[in-house]
């Protein structure tokens, strides 16, 4: 009799396979049972691909039994955001602007997962084209911690699938926080790597100079294993004996930060100090200014991506997405150029800060999971206020859950120097027991 496997970490699953305790077939059967138990309450999957999942599980079971070992992800289920192409499976982008057509080939990241022996476990729900609005035909993804609330966006389906124990890992995308915000709301780990570290071919673009592939998992260790499979040479890895952290004061003390989030972050910082971690208070540029600059880049770039399709199929877009595309089409070119220049200045400034500290910490988002997905804006209470510095500068950034007295998760965000992805994850793994 095989025991429960749905909440096992990736190394435990890998060890169980090799010890003969259970097989990828056993794990995927339990994962599909758990999916059926949660759906449609979560609305996390657009296409769970059950037949294809079992075909891959049978193949992985045969390979491992024959002594063919492709590494730590061999036989591990990984969910895929439905903006990423999987050969032979329709990509919907969660829109009605284009008819779903089976992808001709795998995205690079999917191909790398296959080479690592991972099992592609379904296509997950998202905000339309990853652009901040749930299309009414697809609906919002709900939060496993409280299904009356959102799982966040735009990678909410991937986050919910991991948090619900359906899969241990999932892929998402992050242009303005779309991996880290859902991770914070759902109480899991969400990594936005350094800009350009992970290939994006076969991933539908939103804002090419801000887009990142991201990874969601239940621990930093699991996420690091996925990163190693997706990046030929993830840089870094060493952790200082006595880490130096910079607490971003004007994000942590921002009026939009809810008291329960502030209290959870403050308690985590106190535990880190008691353990000997050096924490200095640092200010970045005003959060509202960074959010506004990000939108002055994102809106026109997204409008260019969608211009032709929008001309042909405007009625197929959700009204909110259509409004954002129109706003991008009308944004003055001078504002875009100014935003790109500011982006370069802030990137250089952040590089300088990492000469003083090993990582920055701040709330991932100012509040716990709301009832519905917040609108994309740079207003004072918007969720992107504490997320945009990492997208603008390309620095790696990871949301991890921290202890809270409330019933809903709070995310603590660590941001590291560009190219230091593995070191950042190693630091988070070291500090996670204190959070």
TIFIDREN-90161 format. One record per residue (C-alpha): x, y, z negated. Coordinates in steps of 0.25 Angstrom, whole numbers, padded with zeros to 4 digits, always signed. Each point is the difference from the previous one (the first is absolute). Example, Ala and Ser with C-alpha at 12.3 -4.5 7.8 and 13.67 -1.06 7.14 Angstrom:
<recs>
     c1     c2     c3
  +0049  -0018  -0031
  +0006  +0014  +0002
</recs>
This chain:
<recs>
     c1     c2     c3
  +0000  +0000  +0000
  +0006  +0013  +0004
  -0001  +0011  -0010
  -0004  +0015  +0003
  +0010  +0007  +0010
  -0007  +0013  +0003
  +0007  +0009  -0009
  +0014  -0006  +0001
  +0012  +0008  +0003
  +0007  -0003  +0013
  +0012  -0007  -0006
  -0009  -0009  -0008
  -0007  -0004  +0013
  +0013  -0002  +0007
  +0005  -0009  -0012
  -0013  -0008  +0000
  +0001  -0003  +0015
  +0014  -0005  -0002
  -0003  -0008  -0012
  -0012  -0007  +0007
  -0010  +0006  -0011
  -0009  +0005  +0011
  +0001  +0004  +0015
  -0004  +0012  +0008
  -0012  -0007  +0004
  -0004  -0001  -0015
  +0003  +0015  -0002
  -0008  +0004  +0013
  -0012  -0008  -0004
  +0000  +0007  -0014
  +0002  +0014  +0007
  -0012  -0002  +0009
  -0008  -0005  -0011
  +0003  +0013  -0008
  -0002  +0008  +0012
  -0014  -0006  +0002
  -0003  +0003  -0015
  +0004  +0015  +0001
  -0006  +0003  +0014
  -0008  +0008  +0004
  +0001  +0007  -0014
  +0014  +0005  +0004
  -0002  +0002  +0015
  +0015  -0002  +0000
  +0001  -0009  +0013
  -0005  +0004  +0014
  +0005  -0014  +0005
  +0005  -0010  -0010
  +0004  -0010  +0011
  -0003  -0012  -0008
  +0003  -0010  +0012
  +0013  +0006  +0003
  +0004  +0001  -0014
  -0002  -0015  -0002
  +0007  -0003  +0013
  +0012  +0008  -0005
  -0001  -0007  -0014
  +0000  -0014  +0006
  +0012  +0004  +0008
  +0008  +0006  -0012
  -0004  -0012  -0008
  +0006  -0010  +0011
  +0013  +0009  +0001
  +0003  +0000  -0015
  -0003  -0015  -0001
  +0010  -0002  +0011
  +0011  +0008  -0007
  -0001  +0012  +0009
  +0001  +0012  -0009
  -0001  +0014  +0006
  +0002  +0007  -0014
  -0008  +0006  -0011
  -0012  +0004  +0008
  -0002  -0013  +0007
  -0015  -0004  -0002
  -0003  +0013  -0008
  -0013  +0006  +0005
  +0001  +0015  +0004
  -0012  +0008  +0004
  +0001  +0010  +0012
  -0006  +0014  +0001
  -0009  +0000  +0012
  +0008  +0011  +0007
  +0012  -0010  +0002
  -0001  -0009  +0012
  +0000  -0015  -0002
  +0001  -0008  +0013
  -0014  -0006  +0004
  -0007  +0008  -0011
  -0009  +0012  +0003
  +0005  +0013  -0006
  -0012  +0009  -0004
  +0007  +0012  -0006
  -0013  +0000  -0008
  -0007  +0009  +0011
  -0010  -0001  +0011
  +0007  +0010  +0009
  +0007  -0012  +0007
  -0005  -0015  +0002
  +0009  -0010  -0008
  +0009  -0008  +0010
  +0009  -0011  -0005
  +0014  +0005  -0001
  +0010  -0005  +0011
  +0011  -0001  -0009
  +0004  +0001  -0015
  +0005  +0013  -0006
  +0015  -0001  -0004
  -0004  -0001  -0015
  -0009  -0012  +0003
  +0010  -0007  +0009
  +0010  +0002  -0012
  -0010  -0006  -0010
  -0002  -0012  +0010
  +0015  -0002  +0001
  +0001  +0000  -0016
  -0011  -0011  +0000
  -0011  +0009  -0006
  -0015  -0003  +0002
  -0008  +0011  +0007
  -0012  +0001  -0009
  -0011  +0008  +0007
  -0001  +0015  +0004
  -0004  +0009  -0011
  -0009  +0012  +0000
  +0004  +0014  +0001
  -0004  +0015  +0002
  -0003  +0002  +0015
  +0014  +0001  +0007
  +0006  +0001  -0014
  -0005  +0015  +0001
  -0007  +0002  -0013
  -0014  -0003  +0003
  -0008  -0013  -0001
  -0008  -0003  +0013
  -0014  -0003  -0004
  +0000  -0013  +0008
  +0011  -0005  -0008
  -0002  +0006  -0014
  +0009  +0003  -0012
  +0008  -0011  -0006
  -0003  -0001  -0015
  +0009  -0002  -0012
  +0002  -0014  -0007
  +0002  +0008  -0013
  -0014  +0006  +0001
  -0008  -0003  +0013
  -0008  +0012  -0001
  +0012  +0008  +0003
  +0009  +0002  +0012
  +0013  -0008  +0002
  +0006  +0012  +0007
  +0005  +0002  +0014
  +0004  -0001  +0010
  +0006  -0014  -0004
  -0012  -0003  -0010
  -0003  -0014  +0006
  +0015  -0004  -0002
  +0000  +0005  -0014
  -0013  -0006  -0004
  +0004  -0014  +0006
  +0013  +0000  -0008
  -0007  +0005  -0013
  -0011  -0010  +0001
  +0010  -0011  +0000
  -0004  -0004  +0015
  +0014  +0002  +0005
  +0014  +0003  -0007
  +0004  +0010  +0011
  -0006  +0009  +0010
  +0005  +0010  +0011
  -0006  +0014  +0001
  +0005  +0013  +0005
  +0003  +0013  -0007
  -0001  +0014  +0007
  -0004  +0008  -0012
  -0001  -0010  -0011
  -0008  -0011  +0006
  +0007  -0011  -0007
  +0003  +0006  -0013
  -0013  +0006  -0003
  -0008  -0013  +0002
  +0011  -0007  -0008
  -0002  +0010  -0012
  -0015  -0002  +0001
  +0001  -0015  +0000
  +0011  -0002  -0010
  +0010  -0006  +0009
  +0014  +0004  +0006
  +0000  +0007  +0013
  +0013  +0004  +0007
  +0002  +0011  +0011
  +0014  -0003  +0005
  +0010  +0010  +0006
  -0005  +0006  +0013
  +0005  -0009  +0011
  +0004  -0012  -0008
  -0011  -0009  +0005
  -0004  -0001  +0014
  -0014  +0006  +0004
  -0001  -0005  +0015
  -0014  -0007  +0000
  -0005  +0009  -0011
  -0010  +0010  +0005
  +0006  +0014  -0003
  -0006  +0011  -0007
  +0010  +0011  -0002
  +0013  -0006  +0006
  +0010  +0009  -0009
  -0007  -0004  -0013
  -0004  -0014  +0003
  +0006  -0012  -0008
  -0003  -0015  -0001
  -0003  -0003  -0015
  -0001  -0013  -0009
  -0009  -0003  -0011
  +0002  -0011  -0010
  -0003  -0003  -0015
  +0015  +0002  -0004
  +0012  +0008  +0004
  +0007  -0014  +0002
  -0010  -0005  +0010
  +0000  +0013  +0008
  +0015  -0001  +0000
  +0000  -0014  +0006
  -0010  +0006  +0011
  +0009  +0012  +0003
  +0012  -0010  +0001
  -0007  -0008  +0011
  -0005  +0013  +0007
  +0013  +0008  +0000
  +0013  -0007  +0006
  +0008  +0008  -0010
  -0007  +0007  -0011
  +0010  +0009  -0006
  +0004  +0002  -0015
  -0003  -0010  -0011
  +0009  +0004  -0012
  -0007  +0006  -0012
  +0008  +0010  -0009
  +0003  -0005  -0014
  -0007  +0012  -0006
  -0010  +0005  +0010
  -0003  +0015  +0002
  -0014  +0004  +0003
  -0006  +0013  +0004
  -0014  +0003  -0005
  -0007  +0009  +0010
  -0006  +0010  -0009
  -0008  +0008  +0010
  -0007  -0013  +0004
  -0001  -0006  -0014
  -0006  +0012  -0006
  -0008  +0004  +0012
  -0015  +0004  -0004
  -0005  -0010  +0009
  +0006  -0011  -0008
  -0011  -0007  -0009
  +0003  -0001  -0015
  +0000  -0015  +0001
  +0010  +0000  +0011
  +0009  +0010  -0007
  -0001  -0008  -0013
  +0004  -0013  +0007
  +0012  +0006  +0007
  +0004  +0008  -0013
  +0000  -0013  -0008
  +0008  -0008  +0011
  +0010  +0011  +0000
  +0001  -0001  -0015
  +0003  -0015  +0001
  +0010  +0003  +0010
  +0007  +0010  -0009
  +0000  -0009  -0012
  +0007  -0011  +0009
  +0011  +0009  +0003
  -0004  +0005  +0014
  +0004  +0015  +0002
  -0012  +0008  +0005
  +0002  +0015  +0004
  -0012  +0009  +0005
  +0001  +0004  +0014
  -0009  +0009  +0009
  -0002  -0002  +0015
  -0006  +0009  +0009
  -0015  +0004  -0004
  -0009  -0013  +0002
  -0010  +0008  +0008
  +0011  +0006  +0009
  +0005  -0014  +0003
  -0014  -0005  +0003
  -0003  +0011  +0009
  +0013  -0001  +0008
  -0003  -0015  +0001
  -0014  +0003  +0006
  +0006  +0010  +0010
  +0009  -0011  +0005
  -0010  -0012  -0001
  -0012  +0007  +0006
  +0006  +0004  +0014
  +0008  -0012  +0001
  -0013  -0009  -0002
  -0007  +0009  +0010
  +0010  -0003  +0010
  +0000  -0015  -0002
  -0016  +0000  +0001
  -0002  +0011  +0011
  -0003  -0009  +0012
  -0008  -0010  -0008
  -0008  +0011  -0007
  -0003  +0006  +0014
  -0006  -0013  +0004
  -0006  -0005  -0012
  -0003  +0011  -0010
  -0013  -0006  -0004
  +0007  -0013  -0005
  +0007  +0007  -0011
  -0005  +0003  -0014
  -0004  +0014  -0001
  +0010  +0003  -0010
  +0011  -0006  +0008
  -0005  +0008  +0012
  +0001  +0013  -0008
  +0014  -0003  -0004
  +0004  -0002  +0015
  -0006  +0013  +0004
  +0007  +0007  -0011
  +0013  -0005  +0005
  -0003  +0004  +0014
  -0002  +0014  -0005
  +0011  +0002  -0009
  +0010  +0010  +0005
  +0013  -0005  +0005
  +0008  +0010  -0008
  -0006  -0006  -0013
  +0005  -0014  +0005
  +0014  +0006  +0003
  +0001  +0007  -0014
  -0005  -0013  -0007
  +0011  -0008  +0007
  +0011  +0010  -0004
  -0005  +0000  -0014
  +0000  -0015  +0000
  +0015  +0000  +0004
  +0003  +0010  -0012
  -0007  -0008  -0010
  +0007  -0013  +0005
  +0013  +0006  -0003
  -0004  +0005  -0013
  -0005  -0013  -0005
  +0013  -0007  +0005
  +0007  +0010  -0009
  -0009  -0004  -0012
  +0005  -0014  +0001
  +0014  +0004  -0003
  -0006  +0003  -0014
  -0009  -0012  -0002
  -0002  -0014  +0005
  -0015  +0001  +0002
  -0012  +0010  -0002
  -0013  -0004  -0008
  -0013  +0006  +0000
  -0015  -0004  +0001
  -0003  -0007  +0013
  -0013  +0007  +0001
  -0007  +0010  -0010
  -0011  -0009  -0004
  -0005  -0014  -0001
  -0008  -0007  +0011
  -0012  +0009  +0004
  -0014  -0005  +0005
  +0003  +0003  +0014
  +0012  +0003  +0009
  +0005  +0015  -0003
  +0000  +0009  +0012
  +0013  +0003  +0007
  +0004  +0014  -0004
  +0010  +0009  -0007
  -0009  +0005  -0011
  +0004  +0001  -0014
  -0007  -0013  -0004
  +0004  -0009  +0012
  +0006  -0014  -0002
  +0012  +0003  +0010
  +0006  +0011  -0010
  +0010  -0009  -0006
  +0002  -0009  +0013
  +0004  +0009  +0011
  +0015  +0003  -0004
  +0004  -0014  +0003
  -0007  +0000  +0014
  +0006  +0014  +0004
  +0014  -0004  -0004
  +0000  -0015  +0004
  +0004  -0004  -0014
  -0004  -0014  -0005
  -0011  +0001  -0011
  -0007  -0011  -0007
  -0012  +0000  -0009
  +0000  -0010  -0012
  -0011  -0002  -0010
  +0002  +0005  -0015
  -0007  -0003  -0012
  -0013  +0008  -0003
  -0010  +0000  -0011
  -0011  +0001  +0011
  -0006  -0011  +0008
  +0005  +0006  +0013
  +0014  -0001  +0005
  +0010  +0012  +0000
  +0012  +0000  +0010
  +0014  +0006  -0003
  +0007  +0003  +0012
  +0016  -0001  +0001
  +0006  +0007  +0012
  +0015  -0003  +0004
  +0010  +0005  +0010
  -0001  -0003  +0014
  +0005  -0013  +0004
  +0000  -0005  -0015
  -0012  -0009  +0001
  +0006  -0012  -0006
  +0006  +0008  -0011
  -0013  +0006  -0003
  -0007  -0013  -0001
  +0011  -0006  -0008
  -0002  +0012  -0010
  -0015  -0002  +0000
  +0002  -0015  -0003
  +0009  +0004  -0012
  -0009  +0010  -0006
  -0013  -0006  +0003
  -0001  -0007  -0014
  +0000  +0014  -0006
  -0011  +0006  +0008
</recs>
